[in-house]
Amino acid sequence: MIKQSYSFDDLLLVPKFSEITSRSLVDTSVEINGVLYSQPLIPANMQTVMGEEMATLLVQNKSLAIMHRFCSIDEQLDIASKVLKFGPEYFAVSVGVLERDKQNVSKFYDIGVRIFCIDIAHGDSAHCIEMIKFIKAFEGTMVIAGNVATGKAAERLWNAGATVVKVGIGGGSTCLTRVRTANGVAQMTAIMDVAETKKRLERIYSKKLYFISDGGCKEAGDICKALCFADMVMAGNLFAGTKEAPGKLLIGNSGAFHKEYVGSSTHKGKYVEGVKGMVPYKGEFLVVLEELLEGVRSCCSYQGCNNLVDLKD
């Protein structure tokens, strides 16, 4: 039986009675594994979105920063050692599933990294599960693992020891996975499926589980819909044009400023699932972030919610 699926554009929230007098009263903080993050949005761990400047700014603002893995390990270690000084609980690094990635985990751990993001295209795999178990053998580590697109896939990663699962395959604006491989699940359906599995497992395990919605958000409203199910939301395109993003600043044919935006798989020569492009220059990250959070707060006020936990309920 074919299951009907939904993208962000297919659904809206029905407004509810509200006693919220101002959206400024809405709390957008998020608790993940005992750590309180000031807000739920994560700039994607992509080479043209996340760099030292962006990571430092996020950590200083008690937001989650996940460094990409598309540069040399020495460069990654250098960036990590600098950013960790501002707040180790808010900084994560990305790793793959190869033998050299296991060696890199040890190097990152030795300099104080404790949050690791297993960042591969198909997270529902034996390699990903093996890597989760490898990282969890290091004392005090937290593992973010993905990407997956179904509740069953998320369950396998949680069962393997992942604290956070990253959900989304093919939804990103520079991702060609769905076109080139015919694989993927519409993002709203994917996160709803994972949310149902999360609720069931939390009852069984009597502990909290977490997941990130990754990809497909074009507007603040999409973020609002994602946060009805996911704990945090990762976005690339929305933040790629900001001042702090490491993408090159370019001048388009119209004379307007743009910044380079490159899909992660574009860096892997033998893969065909990412593309290069440009996005309009958007100015300072914190200004863009605040505009998006204003949309989230307004969403909560329409739903009569003071915080993101109540929004999910």
Secondary structure, 3 states (H helix, E strand, C coil): CCCCCCCHHHCCCCCCCCCCCCHHHCECCEEECCEEECCCEEECCCCCCCCHHHHHHHHHCCCCEEECCCCCHHHHHHHHHHHHHHCHHHEEEEECCCHHHHHHHHHHHHCCCCEEEEECCCCCCHHHHHHHHHHHCCCCCEEEEEEECCHHHHHHHHHHCCCEEEECCCCCCCECHHHHHCCCCCHHHHHHHHHHHHHHHHHHHCCCCEEEEECCCCCHHHHHHHHCCCCEEEECHHHHCECCCCCCEEECCCCCEEEEEECHHHHCCCCCCECEEEEECCECHHHHHHHHHHHHHHHHHHCCCCEHHHHHC
